[in-house]
Amino acid sequence: MSHPKFTDPSVPLNERVADLLSHLTTAEKIDQLSADSPAIPRLDIPAYHWWNEALHGVARAGLATVFPQAIAMAATFDPDLVFQIAEAISDEARAKYNAVREAGSNGKYRGLTFWSPNINIFRDPRWGRGQETFGEDPQLTTAMGMAFMRGLQGNEKGRLKTAACAKHFAVHSGPEKQRHSFNAQVSQYDLWDTYLPAFQALVQEGNVAAVMGAYNRTNGEPCCASPTLLQDILRHQWGFAGHVVSDCWALADLHLHHRVTETPAEAAALALKNGCDLNCGVTFPFLSDALEQGLVTEDDIDTAFTRLLTTRFQLGLFDPTEHDPYAHLGPEVIHCPKHQDLAYRAAVSGMVLLKNLNNTLPLRPDLQNLYVVGPYATDAYVLMGNYYGVSDHMVTFLEGIVHEVSPVTSILYHPGFLPAHESANPSDWVYMPAADADATVVFAGLSGLLESEEGDAIASPCAGDREDIDLPEHQLAVIRELRAQSSKPLIVVLTGGSPICSPELHDLADAILMAWYPGEQGGAALADILFGKISPSGRLPVTFPYSLEDLPPYEDYSMQGRTYRYLQKEPLYPFGFGLTYGSIQYLELTLDYDAIGSGENVTLSVSLNNSGDGLAREVVQLYLSCLEDVPVPHYALIDFRSITLAPGKVKQILFQLPYERFSLVSQDGSHQVITGLWQITVGGSSPGHWRTELGIAVPLTTSIQILDH
């Protein structure tokens, strides 16, 4: 008996897809449109589960390298590093899949279709899932999202190493408690200026394999069944050829919560007709009813199934092993030393030094007495973030410190407070050792108990979101008393995936380091920064405002008053900010032209000097501001470069800006070059009104005239 054409790798992909489609019954095709796709024994097609996670490492599938959470990766401002991380993740994913295939196993979290990255904009610090994103800026999010996607999908022509998924499309960032019924109302300007650029880039430039719809409605239309988002923008304007998957159980929301349909069959039909191809949930089985009722056609089902089959064929799921370019990847690559080292480098590169009064840090490794306080010092959970894998080598902060100090150092540790406890400690013994310590290091902040996705943050009173963006009061109370006990250095290390905005903490502490959720090597990375083996170099991918009073209401999706681009008030710590142990000065900014017209480019040259004693890493950031009377962000990040400077060295950096870069989004969503005067700012942080005591290197500014010819 001859083999079906779809099993022959030498046959063109579209013919293989069409051949397999021709062998299936309508009922079989409908079954394949759900995430838990059953086997088809008569064609030797195994079951396949589309649901897999890889936000910062292969998740929920046993041993894997646990890299820093996405927000911590964003803080590196290093797309090349993020690409390497995603490449390592896809290596481990393929190795796991090869083992699964050999064992004849299948099921959830064992496949090659990964629902990452999350490229939503972190517009409000209260959002518990902001930790999954690459921050608040469209340009940074685009750069990091593209790098991560390319690392996952590989560079084999016509072949996917793994299938990445850009989520959640679109205009999605809380509130978590209302996400199944919420209507995010947004202007066309904000839609195209802020919420869509990263998705557009991953679709049009990156050829991302999949896009996941969001739970909420956007401007009245449920995102997983939105004719505007899925048909007009994604398919027609952007030419997306991949598949669309619903968020899990989001299609049930259409009739249960959004109330745009009456029955599951109507919900299934609405989603399918508007371009949702795959259902994570229980709604698409009702397509059989929808077909009988004339709500969908066989062609609608075939269109969706063809898109899904295309992804499966591109992954090689129907090919013999000898045709698999990734078949050589075995268990030896999973959590290998190379990947552990990469996790360490990412953790080091993402930690952000927020304050360093009188060079409190680095500490001497041979100090006599060190006092370590806080439950997060020994808590492996704060290394993970959410959507995490598990590792057999999780280096906690206390373990990292103990490994790094000298044999003469005495270390005393006390948990100090409960992670999610809001009242004062009934005992004050925790404070006594601070008086005798040469330095006290407090590990405070947040964990997944307090911020995460709906249902995960079991100590959150608001479904994973935050009601307050200050440091929890019971933690502040401990730090106040520790400060009162001693004038010796008080260092606070913050864990969390969102801004912790505490002016009081800034005043109390001598040094503050934002460690995020830094992955399995977080303790080793933190210790090397504390004791000066390496200089901190992370930068904030989100603005830290002074307080909630400086922000619009959480439910307001207008960007006015939000992020560094539209902020009206001085922040506690600005976007792009981060200190180092070096001393960087920006010396000179020049342009090769002071005016350019259509078809022309301008080259910027900026020189930097490291006048410090140690090696310093600087993130050179370029911002544009249109000085004409048009609706515009105050500043917009256009480009950035990570450089390393040896002591006493000067380095010149070049940026190329084409004429088209001087464009803005119109109210209808189109882009057009704005003629007139523009300001260019280059520095180590976002421009604006920030306090000089933060120690930010003075940026350089110049202007350029954009001509209409």
C-alpha positions in Angstrom: 0.0 0.0 0.0 1.4 3.4 -1.0 1.9 6.1 1.6 -0.4 9.1 1.5 1.2 12.2 -0.1 1.1 14.2 3.1 3.7 11.8 4.7 6.3 12.6 2.0 8.6 15.4 3.0 9.7 16.0 -0.7 6.1 17.1 -1.6 5.5 20.9 -1.5 3.9 22.0 1.8 0.7 23.3 0.4 0.1 20.0 -1.4 0.8 18.0 1.8 -1.7 20.2 3.7 -4.4 19.8 1.0 -3.8 16.0 0.8 -4.2 15.5 4.6 -7.3 17.7 4.6 -8.8 15.6 1.9 -8.6 12.4 4.1 -10.5 13.8 7.0 -14.2 13.9 7.9 -15.9 17.0 9.0 -16.1 15.7 12.6 -12.3 14.9 12.6 -11.5 18.4 11.3 -13.6 20.0 14.1 -11.8 17.9 16.7 -8.5 19.2 15.4 -9.5 22.8 16.1 -9.2 22.4 19.8 -5.9 22.7 21.7 -6.2 19.1 22.8 -6.2 17.6 19.3 -7.0 13.9 19.4 -5.2 11.2 17.5 -6.4 9.9 14.1 -5.4 6.3 14.3 -6.5 5.3 10.8 -4.0 7.8 9.4 -1.3 7.1 12.0 -1.6 10.7 13.2 -0.8 11.0 16.9 -2.5 13.3 19.4 -1.1 16.7 19.8 -1.6 19.3 22.5 -1.0 22.9 21.4 -0.7 24.3 24.9 3.0 24.9 25.9 4.7 27.7 27.7 8.2 29.2 27.4 8.0 32.7 28.8 11.5 32.5 30.3 12.3 28.9 29.9 10.4 25.7 29.0 7.6 25.8 31.6 5.6 23.2 33.4 7.4 20.3 31.7 9.9 19.1 34.3 13.6 20.0 34.4 14.5 23.1 32.5 16.8 26.1 32.8 14.9 28.9 34.6 16.0 32.2 33.0 15.0 35.6 34.5 11.4 36.6 34.1 10.6 38.6 31.0 10.6 42.0 32.7 14.1 41.2 34.0 15.2 40.3 30.5 13.8 43.6 29.3 16.0 45.4 31.9 19.1 44.1 30.2 18.3 46.3 27.2 20.2 43.6 25.2 18.3 42.0 22.3 21.3 39.8 21.5 21.3 38.3 24.9 17.5 37.7 24.7 18.0 36.0 21.4 20.5 33.6 23.0 18.1 32.9 25.8 15.3 32.0 23.4 17.7 29.9 21.3 18.6 27.9 24.5 14.9 27.5 25.3 14.1 26.2 21.9 17.1 23.7 22.2 15.7 22.4 25.4 12.2 22.3 24.0 13.4 20.2 21.0 15.3 17.9 23.3 12.2 17.4 25.4 10.1 16.8 22.4 12.5 14.3 21.0 12.3 12.3 24.2 8.5 12.5 24.2 8.3 11.3 20.6 10.6 8.4 21.3 8.6 7.4 24.3 5.3 7.6 22.3 4.0 10.1 24.9 2.0 13.3 24.3 -0.1 15.7 26.2 -0.2 19.2 27.6 3.2 21.0 27.9 5.0 18.4 25.7 4.8 20.0 22.3 6.5 22.6 20.2 3.9 25.3 19.9 4.8 27.9 22.6 2.4 30.6 23.8 5.2 33.2 24.2 6.3 36.0 24.1 3.9 38.3 25.9 4.3 41.7 24.0 1.5 43.6 25.7 2.5 47.1 27.0 3.0 47.4 30.7 0.9 50.6 30.9 0.1 50.5 34.7 2.2 49.2 37.6 -0.8 47.6 39.2 -1.1 44.9 36.6 0.0 41.6 38.1 1.0 40.2 34.7 3.2 43.1 33.8 6.1 40.9 34.8 5.5 38.8 31.7 6.1 41.7 29.4 9.1 43.6 28.1 8.0 46.8 29.8 6.1 50.0 28.9 7.9 51.2 25.7 6.8 50.1 22.2 10.3 50.2 20.8 12.0 48.2 23.6 9.1 45.7 23.5 9.5 45.3 19.8 13.2 44.8 19.9 13.0 42.3 22.7 10.0 40.5 21.3 11.6 40.1 17.9 14.8 38.7 19.4 12.9 36.3 21.6 10.6 35.1 18.7 13.6 34.6 16.4 15.4 32.5 19.0 12.4 30.3 19.4 11.6 29.8 15.7 15.1 29.3 14.4 16.4 30.1 10.9 15.8 26.9 8.9 14.1 28.0 5.7 10.5 26.7 5.6 11.0 25.0 9.0 10.1 26.1 12.5 12.3 25.0 15.4 9.4 25.9 17.7 6.4 28.0 17.0 6.3 31.3 18.8 3.0 33.1 19.6 2.6 36.9 20.0 0.1 37.5 22.8 -2.4 38.9 23.9 -3.8 40.7 20.8 -4.6 43.4 21.7 -4.9 46.3 24.2 -4.7 44.0 27.2 -3.2 44.8 30.6 -5.8 44.3 33.3 -7.7 44.6 35.5 -7.3 40.9 36.1 -10.5 40.6 38.1 -12.5 42.0 35.2 -10.6 40.5 32.2 -13.4 38.1 31.2 -15.9 41.0 30.8 -13.9 44.2 30.6 -14.1 46.5 27.6 -10.8 48.4 27.0 -11.7 51.6 25.3 -8.8 53.2 23.4 -8.4 55.9 20.8 -7.1 55.1 17.3 -4.0 57.2 18.1 -3.1 55.2 21.3 -4.0 52.0 19.5 -1.5 52.5 16.7 1.1 54.6 18.7 1.4 52.3 21.7 -0.5 49.1 21.7 0.0 47.7 18.2 3.6 48.4 17.0 5.2 45.3 18.6 2.5 43.0 17.2 2.9 44.6 13.7 6.6 44.1 13.8 6.5 40.4 14.9 3.9 39.7 12.2 5.3 41.6 9.3 9.0 41.5 9.9 9.3 38.4 12.0 6.7 36.1 10.5 5.6 34.9 13.9 3.8 31.6 13.7 0.8 32.4 15.9 -1.1 35.2 17.5 -3.2 34.8 20.7 -6.3 36.9 21.2 -7.0 38.5 24.6 -9.8 37.9 27.0 -11.2 41.4 27.1 -13.1 43.4 24.5 -11.4 46.3 22.7 -13.7 49.1 21.7 -16.7 46.8 22.2 -15.4 43.8 20.2 -14.2 40.6 22.0 -10.6 40.3 21.0 -10.8 36.6 20.2 -13.7 37.3 17.7 -12.9 40.9 16.7 -13.5 41.7 13.0 -11.4 44.8 13.5 -8.4 43.2 15.1 -8.4 39.7 13.5 -9.7 40.4 10.1 -9.1 44.1 9.1 -5.8 44.7 10.9 -4.1 41.3 11.3 -5.1 39.5 8.1 -5.9 42.3 5.6 -3.6 45.1 6.6 -0.7 43.1 7.9 -1.1 40.0 5.7 -0.7 37.5 8.6 -0.6 34.0 7.3 -0.2 32.1 10.6 -2.8 30.8 13.0 -4.8 32.6 15.7 -5.4 30.9 19.0 -7.9 32.0 21.7 -6.7 32.6 25.2 -7.8 29.7 27.4 -11.6 29.6 27.8 -11.9 33.1 26.3 -14.5 31.9 23.8 -16.8 30.8 26.6 -16.6 34.5 27.7 -18.4 35.5 24.6 -21.7 34.2 25.8 -21.1 33.9 29.5 -19.6 37.3 30.3 -19.3 39.6 27.3 -22.9 38.6 26.3 -22.3 39.2 22.6 -23.7 35.8 21.8 -26.5 33.6 23.3 -25.1 30.1 23.0 -21.8 28.3 22.7 -22.5 27.4 19.1 -23.0 31.1 18.3 -19.8 32.0 20.2 -17.8 29.3 18.3 -19.2 30.6 15.0 -18.5 34.2 15.7 -14.9 33.4 16.6 -14.3 31.1 13.6 -15.8 33.5 11.1 -13.7 36.3 12.4 -10.4 34.5 12.2 -9.8 32.5 15.4 -8.5 29.1 14.2 -7.7 27.3 17.5 -9.6 27.1 20.7 -8.0 26.6 24.0 -11.1 25.7 25.9 -14.4 23.9 25.4 -16.2 26.0 22.8 -15.1 24.8 19.3 -16.7 21.3 19.7 -20.0 23.2 19.3 -18.9 24.0 15.7 -20.8 20.9 14.8 -24.0 22.5 16.0 -23.0 25.8 14.4 -22.5 23.9 11.1 -26.0 22.3 11.3 -27.5 25.7 12.1 -25.9 27.3 9.1 -23.8 29.7 11.2 -20.5 28.4 9.6 -19.6 26.6 6.5 -17.3 23.7 5.7 -15.0 26.2 4.0 -14.7 28.2 7.2 -13.6 25.0 9.0 -11.2 24.1 6.3 -9.6 27.6 6.3 -8.9 27.4 10.0 -7.6 23.8 9.8 -5.4 24.6 6.9 -3.6 27.3 8.9 -3.1 24.9 11.8 -1.9 22.1 9.6 0.6 24.5 8.0 2.2 25.2 11.4 2.3 21.5 12.2 4.0 20.7 8.9 6.5 23.5 9.3 7.4 22.0 12.7 8.0 18.7 11.0 5.4 16.9 13.1 4.5 14.6 10.1 8.0 13.9 9.0 10.2 10.9 9.7 13.0 11.5 12.2 15.7 11.4 9.5 14.3 14.6 8.0 14.4 16.4 11.3 17.3 18.9 11.6 16.8 19.0 15.4 16.7 15.3 16.0 20.3 15.4 17.4 19.2 17.5 20.4 19.1 15.1 23.4 18.8 15.3 27.2 22.3 16.6 27.5 21.3 20.1 26.4 18.6 20.4 29.0 19.9 22.6 31.9 23.4 22.1 30.5 26.3 24.2 32.0 26.2 26.6 29.0 22.5 27.4 29.7 23.2 27.8 33.4 25.9 30.3 32.6 23.5 32.1 30.2 20.9 32.3 33.0 23.6 33.8 35.3 24.7 36.4 32.6 21.0 37.4 32.1 20.4 37.8 35.8 23.5 39.9 36.3 22.7 42.1 33.3 19.1 42.7 34.4 19.5 43.8 38.0 19.1 47.6 38.4 20.9 49.7 41.0 18.5 52.4 42.0 20.5 54.1 44.8 24.1 53.9 45.9 24.7 56.6 48.5 28.4 57.5 49.0 29.4 54.3 47.1 27.8 52.0 49.7 28.2 49.2 47.2 30.1 47.2 46.5 30.7 45.6 49.9 34.0 44.1 50.9 33.8 40.3 50.8 35.9 40.1 54.0 33.7 42.3 56.2 33.5 40.9 59.7 29.7 40.8 60.4 26.9 40.7 57.8 23.3 40.6 58.8 20.8 39.3 56.2 17.1 39.9 56.7 13.9 38.9 54.8 12.1 35.7 53.8 12.9 36.2 50.1 16.6 35.6 50.9 15.9 31.9 51.1 12.9 31.7 48.9 13.4 29.9 45.6 9.9 31.0 44.5 11.0 34.7 44.1 13.6 33.4 41.6 10.9 32.1 39.3 8.3 34.7 38.4 5.3 33.1 36.8 5.0 30.6 33.9 8.2 29.0 35.2 10.0 25.7 34.8 11.8 23.9 37.6 15.5 23.3 38.1 17.7 21.2 40.4 20.1 24.1 40.9 18.2 27.1 42.2 20.7 29.5 43.8 18.9 31.5 46.5 20.1 34.9 47.5 21.4 33.7 50.8 23.3 30.8 49.2 24.9 33.2 46.7 26.0 35.5 49.5 27.4 32.7 51.7 29.4 31.4 48.7 30.9 34.8 48.0 32.0 36.1 51.4 35.4 35.3 52.9 35.9 32.6 55.6 36.4 35.4 58.2 32.9 36.8 57.7 30.1 36.0 60.2 26.6 35.8 58.6 23.5 36.0 60.7 20.2 35.5 58.9 16.6 36.1 60.1 13.4 36.0 58.0 12.3 39.3 59.6 8.7 39.3 58.3 6.1 37.2 56.6 5.9 37.7 52.8 2.2 38.4 52.7 1.6 39.6 56.3 0.3 43.1 56.8 0.6 43.7 60.5 3.7 44.5 62.7 5.8 41.7 64.0 4.8 40.7 67.5 8.5 40.2 68.5 11.3 42.7 68.0 14.3 40.3 68.3 14.9 40.7 64.6 16.3 44.2 65.0 19.0 43.5 67.7 21.8 42.1 65.4 21.7 45.2 63.1 23.5 47.2 65.8 26.6 44.9 65.6 26.6 44.3 61.9 29.1 46.0 59.5 26.2 46.0 57.0 22.6 44.8 56.8 21.1 43.5 53.6 17.3 43.3 53.6 15.4 41.2 50.9 12.0 42.8 50.5 9.4 43.4 47.8 7.0 41.1 46.1 6.5 37.5 45.1 4.1 35.5 43.0 1.9 35.2 46.2 1.1 38.9 45.8 1.3 39.6 42.0 0.6 37.3 39.1 -2.2 36.1 36.9 -5.8 35.7 38.1 -5.9 32.7 40.4 -2.2 32.3 40.9 -1.4 35.0 43.4 -3.1 33.4 46.4 -2.3 36.2 48.8 -3.6 39.0 46.4 -6.9 40.6 47.4 -7.5 41.6 43.7 -7.0 38.6 41.5 -3.2 39.0 41.2 -3.2 42.8 40.6 -1.9 45.3 43.2 -4.0 47.7 45.1 -0.9 49.7 46.2 2.4 50.2 44.5 4.4 51.1 47.6 6.5 48.5 49.5 4.1 46.6 51.8 3.7 48.5 55.1 4.8 45.6 57.3 8.1 45.4 55.4 8.6 49.1 55.6 8.1 48.9 59.4 11.0 46.4 59.7 13.3 48.5 57.5 12.5 51.6 59.6 13.5 49.8 62.8 16.6 48.4 61.2 17.6 51.9 60.2 17.0 53.2 63.7 19.3 50.5 65.2 22.4 51.3 63.1 24.0 53.9 61.0 26.0 51.3 59.2 25.2 50.5 55.5 21.6 49.4 55.0 21.2 47.7 51.6 17.7 46.8 50.3 17.3 44.2 47.6 13.9 44.3 46.0 12.2 41.3 44.3 9.2 41.6 42.1 8.0 42.0 38.6 6.5 45.5 38.8 7.5 49.0 40.1 7.8 49.2 43.9 7.4 52.9 44.4 8.4 53.9 47.9 9.9 57.4 48.5 10.3 56.5 52.1 12.4 53.4 51.3 14.6 55.6 49.0 15.3 57.8 52.0 15.8 55.0 54.5 18.2 52.8 52.5 21.9 53.5 51.6 21.6 51.4 48.5 18.7 49.8 46.7 19.0 47.1 44.0 16.0 45.9 42.0 16.6 42.1 41.4 13.2 41.3 39.8 12.5 37.6 39.5 16.0 36.8 38.4 15.9 33.0 37.5 17.7 30.1 38.9 21.1 31.8 39.1 19.7 34.9 40.8 21.6 34.3 44.1 25.0 34.0 42.3 24.3 37.1 40.2 23.2 39.1 43.2 26.2 38.2 45.3 28.6 39.1 42.5 27.1 42.5 42.2 26.9 43.1 46.0 30.6 42.2 46.4 31.9 44.0 43.3 32.9 41.1 41.1 30.8 42.7 38.4 29.1 46.1 38.1 25.3 46.4 37.9 24.1 47.4 34.5 20.4 46.8 34.2 18.0 49.6 33.3 14.4 50.1 34.2 12.0 49.0 31.4 9.2 50.7 33.3 8.8 54.1 35.0 8.6 54.0 38.8 6.1 56.8 39.7 6.0 58.4 43.2 2.6 57.0 44.0 -0.8 56.0 42.7 -1.9 59.6 43.0 0.3 60.4 40.0 -1.5 57.9 37.7 -4.8 57.9 35.9 -7.4 55.3 37.0 -6.3 51.7 36.4 -9.3 51.0 34.1 -8.4 54.0 31.9 -6.6 52.8 28.7 -5.7 56.3 27.5 -1.9 56.8 27.5 -2.2 60.4 28.8 -0.3 60.6 32.1 1.2 57.1 31.7 4.7 55.8 31.0 7.7 58.1 30.4 6.2 59.0 27.0 3.2 60.8 28.4 4.0 61.2 32.1 3.0 64.6 33.6 4.8 64.4 36.9 8.3 63.7 38.0 8.9 60.0 38.6 10.6 58.3 41.6 12.9 56.5 39.1 12.6 57.2 35.3 12.4 54.7 32.5 15.8 53.6 31.3 17.5 54.5 34.6 20.1 52.4 36.3 23.4 53.1 38.1 26.7 51.4 37.8 30.0 51.2 39.8 31.7 53.1 37.0 31.5 56.7 36.1 30.2 57.5 32.6 30.1 60.9 31.0 28.5 61.8 27.7 31.1 64.1 26.0 29.9 65.2 22.6 26.9 64.8 20.3 27.2 65.7 16.6 25.1 65.3 13.5 26.5 65.2 9.9 23.5 67.3 8.8 21.4 69.9 10.6 18.5 69.4 8.1 17.4 66.4 6.0 14.7 65.9 3.4 12.9 62.9 1.9 15.2 59.9 1.1 18.0 61.2 3.2 19.6 59.9 6.4 21.3 61.7 9.3 24.2 60.1 11.2 24.6 60.9 14.9 27.9 60.5 16.7 28.1 60.5 20.5 31.3 60.0 22.6 31.4 58.5 26.1 34.1 58.4 28.7 34.5 56.1 31.7 36.3 58.1 34.3 35.8 55.4 37.0 38.2 52.7 38.2 36.3 49.7 37.0 34.8 48.2 33.8 31.4 49.8 33.1 28.5 48.8 30.9 26.3 51.6 29.6 23.0 51.5 27.8 23.2 54.4 25.4 19.6 55.6 24.7 18.4 57.8 21.8 15.1 59.7 22.1 13.3 61.9 19.7 10.9 64.7 20.5 8.8 66.6 17.9 8.8 70.3 18.8 5.9 71.2 16.4 2.3 71.6 17.6 1.1 68.1 17.0 -0.2 65.3 19.3 3.0 63.5 20.3 4.7 61.7 23.1 7.0 64.0 25.1 9.8 61.6 24.2 10.1 58.4 22.3 12.9 55.8 22.5 14.1 55.3 18.9 17.3 53.2 19.4 19.7 52.0 22.1 23.1 50.3 22.3 24.7 48.4 25.1 28.4 49.1 25.4 31.3 48.1 27.7 33.9 50.7 28.6 37.2 50.0 30.3 38.5 52.6 32.9 39.8 55.8 31.3 38.6 54.8 27.8 36.5 56.9 25.4 34.2 55.3 22.9 32.3 56.8 19.9 28.9 55.4 19.0 27.1 56.0 15.7 23.4 56.0 15.1 21.7 56.2 11.7 18.3 57.9 11.4 16.5 57.8 8.1 14.0 60.5 7.1 11.1 58.1 7.9 12.1 57.9 11.5 10.7 61.4 12.0 7.2 60.3 11.7 4.2 60.2 14.0 1.0 58.3 14.2 -2.1 60.3 13.1 -5.4 60.1 14.8 -6.6 57.6 12.1 -3.6 55.3 12.8 -1.5 56.2 9.7 2.1 57.2 9.9 3.4 60.5 8.4 6.6 62.4 8.6 6.3 65.6 10.5 8.3 68.5 9.0 9.8 71.1 11.2 12.0 71.1 14.3 12.8 67.9 16.2 14.9 67.4 19.3 17.4 64.5 19.7 18.5 63.4 23.1 21.1 60.8 23.9 21.8 59.6 27.4 21.7 56.9 30.0 18.0 57.4 30.9 14.8 58.7 29.5 14.8 62.5 29.4 12.6 64.7 31.5 12.4 66.1 35.0 14.2 63.9 37.4 16.1 64.5 40.6 19.8 65.3 40.2 20.6 63.2 43.3 19.8 60.1 41.4 23.2 60.3 39.8 22.1 60.1 36.2 24.8 61.1 33.7 23.8 64.4 32.0 22.3 63.6 28.6 23.2 65.5 25.4 20.7 67.2 23.2 20.7 68.8 19.7 18.1 69.6 17.1 17.4 68.9 13.5 15.2 70.4 10.8 13.0 68.0 8.9 12.2 69.3 5.4 9.2 68.5 3.2 11.3 67.8 0.1 
